[in-house]
Amino acid sequence: MSLQTGRMKELKKQLSALQADRYIVILTPSKALQAKGKTAYTFAIPGHIGERGKGYEAADLLKDSVLSILGGRNASGYSVGIKCKSQSYHYATLYNVSLDELHALKANAVQACLVSVVRRNVHREEFFSVVIRFKKTEALGDTTFAQKVAGSYQVKYGEKTQKDLEACIPACGFKDQISGMFVKADRFLDRNCPTSQDRYETFEKLKAASFVPVIIPSKPVNVGDNAFYFELSRELILANAEKAGDKIDHNDIDKRLMNKMLNEKYDADEILEFLVNRLKPKPSEVCDF
């Protein structure tokens, strides 16, 4: 199989899983090129320069002529990344996810539409690019809820940095200049993630509850939803502590969570129940990535 044929095959798999309406292509220089003053830029298909800002359809990117140009830029030291533009879906993009973290995502019933190996370390351990797709809605605040969903993964897995909803995804069929690996669509499937949709609905309910006059309700959302919010808040506290270089003491993290939730007017007994329950062993959940 020729390089061009392999490139088309892998990119076609990736785009079939993402199912975006259009794709913006970003070319990012290697460190060596950056040292020479080169910067990232948006790729334009010759004759269609005016469309580069809104992106190109999958069929346009899969043309031999376009793949040849992108292959040349890739060979000269540029990574090829794509940003999804969709009227139907949001995308949570993770990079440099370890195998243990990938298993943790599966155990939490997260269903990715795309998983690609993007790096191997000196011990031959693999690290992944992961894309999780979920539906857009007509809800007021749709983008905000979606950013919270994506952020709930991004602060815990991979680079542990929250990104834009249209963050770059390494294009399959090209060399990742960060790792030097040829990226493939190792696991790809046209599907949405039900767990992400559940998280979205939780954030939507919490937002709606915040507009309810504070007369009595100490539990603005049901216990299950609050437990998810408590867990997310704890993850954020832990991530901030790690970034600050604090010595991680999980008892201290729990205390910080308790204080934060009490300040937000949640019931003390419910918070304690959550902290006790999270220590109990959970049945493993299987998810086919």
N, C-alpha and C positions, 0 to 999 in steps of 0.2 A: 504493500500500500504506500503510495506517495505521501509526502508531507502535506501537500495541498488537500489530498483526499481525506487524510486523517484529521486535518484541521476542520474541514467542512463537517465531517461526521460528528466530531465532538461538540462543535458549536451548535449544530442542529439539535443534538440531544439536549443541550443546555437551554436553548430557546424554547424547545417543546415543553420543558418543565416549567419555565418561568411564565410563559403565556402573556407577556406584556403586549400592549398595543404597538409601542415603539421603543427603541433603545438608543440612548445617547452613548457614544463611544468616547472614552477618555484615554489618552495616551500619556503615560507617566514615565519620565526618564529614570534610568538607573542612578544609583548614587554617583557613579563615575561621570555620567552626563550632567547631573545636577551640579557637580563640582565645576563643570565648564560653563555653568550659567543656564542650562536648559531647564525648562519648566513644563508642567503638565498642560495639555491643551485638548480642546474638543476636536475630534476627527471629523472631516467633511468628505463626503463622497464627491469626486470630481463631477461637476455639472449639477450638483445638488447642494451647493454650499449653504444656501439659505435655509436648508432643513436641519442643519447640524444641531441647532439649539433645541428643536422639538424632537429630534431623534429620527431614526429610520426603522422601517418595518423589517421583520425577520428576513423576508425574501430578498430585500436589498442587501443585507449584510452577508447573505449566503451566496452571493454572486461570485464567480471565480475571480473577476477583475478586482472586486473589493477585498476579497480574502488575500489576493496577491499583494495588494498595497499594504494591508495591515501586517501581513507576514514580513514584508520588507522592513516596516517600521519596528516590528518586534525584534527582528534580527539585528537591527542597528542599536538596540538597547532600550527600547520602550516597552513597558508592560501595557497590555491591552485590557481595559476594564469597561464594563457596561453598566449603565444606570437604567433602571426600568421605569418607563412611563406608562401607567395603566389607569384606565377609568374604573376597573373592577377590583384590583388587588393592591394590598400593601405588602411590602417585603421587609423582613427583619434579616439583616445581613451580618454574619459573624465571620471572623477571620482568625486564623491561628488557634483553632479549637483543638485541644488535646484529645487523645482517644478516651481518656477517663471522662472528660467533659462531654464527649459525644455520647458515651454510655449514660451519663447523668441526664442528658436531654431525652434520651430514649426512655429512661426509667420514669421520667415525668410526663410521658405520653406526648412529647413534642414530635410532630411529624414534619420533617423537612421535605421540600420539593427537590432540593439539589444538595449533594455533598461531593466535594472534590478534595483530593489530597493536594496540598499546596506546599508542603515542606516536610523534609525528614532531617532529624538532627544526627549528630555523630553516633548516637546509639541506635540509629535506624527507626526511631520512634516517629510515627506519622502525626501530622497536624493538618487540620482541615479548614476549608471554606464551607460554610453552611448557610443556606438560604431557606427561610421559613415564610411561607405565603399565607395570607389570610385576607378575607373579603373587606372591601370598603363598604360603608353604609351611608345612608342619607342623614345620619345623626348630626346634630349641631355639635361641633367639637370632634368630628371624625378623625382629623389629623392628630389632634392632641391625644386622643385615646390610643391611636395606633402607635404614636411615638412612645407612649408609656409601655405598651406591650413590647415593642422592639427593645426599649431600654431595659426592661426586666430581664431579657436574655443577655443583652450586650454588656451589662455591668457585672455579670456573673461568669460568662464564658468567653474564651478566646482572649482578645486584647483587653477586655474589661474596660472598654471606653464606649460611651454612648455616641451613636452616629446618626446622621441624617437618614430619613426614611428612603431616600434615593441614593444611598451610599453605593460606591463602585463595587461591583462583583468581578473577580478575576474571570476573564473570558476564557472559556474552554477552547482548546486547540492552539493555545499560544503559551510561550514561556513566561513564567512569573519572574520578573527581574529581581524581586526581593530574595527569592529562594533559589532561582535558577532551574526550577522544575517546569516540565511541560504539563500543563493543567488539563485534566480530563474530567468528563462528567461521570464520575465513578458510580454514583447512585443518583438517578433522576426519575421523577414521577410527576405528572401533571395532577397535583392535588393541593388542597388547602389544609391548614392545620386546625382541627377542632379545638385543641387546647388553647391556641392563640385567640380563637374567636371567643372562647369562654372568658379569657382574661380581658379582652376588649369589652365584653358586656359587663364585667365586674367594674372596670373603670368608669363605664358609662353610668352604672347604678350609683357608684360612689359620688360621681359628679352631681347627679340628680339629687342625691340625698343631701348634698352640701347646700342646696337651695331651699331645703325644708326649714321653716322657722324652728329655732332651737327652743322648744317649749318643754318637752319631756324626753323625747327619744334619745336614750344613751346608746342605742344600737341602730344606727341609721340604715344598715344593710344587714341581711341575715348572717348568721354565724359563719357559714361556709365562705361567704364573700369576704367577711372581715378577716378570716384566717389567711386567705390569700394576700390581702393587703398587709397584714402583719408580717407575713413571710417576705414579701417584697421589701417592706421598710427595713426589715432586719438585714436583708442582702445589701441594701444601699448603705446602711450604717457600717456593715462589715467591709464593704468595698472602700468606703471613705477612710476607714481606719487603716486599711492596708496601704492605701495611697499616701496617707500621712506618715507611714512608717511606724505606727503604734504597735506595741507588742500585743498580739491578739489573745485576749482572754474572753472566752465565750460567755462566761458569767457576766463579765462587764458589758459585753454586747447586748445581752438579755436585759441588763439594768437600763442601758441607754434606750432600748426599745420600749421598755415599760414606761420610762419617763416621757418619751416622745408620744406614745399612745395616750397616756393620761392627760398630757397637755392638749391633745386633740379630742378630749372628752369621751374616750372609749371606756367601757366598763372594766374595772380592775380584775374582777373575777373572770371575765372573758379572756383577758390578756394572759392571766395565769393559766387558764385552761389550755390556751394555745401553746404556751411554753412547755407545759407538761406533755401535751399530745405530740409535739414535734420530736420529743425524745423517744417516743415509742417506735419500734421497728415497723416499717411500712412494707406491705406486700409489693413485690416487684411487678411492674407493669411492662408488658412487652409491646414494642412498637417497631414496625418494619420500616427502617430508614431506606 
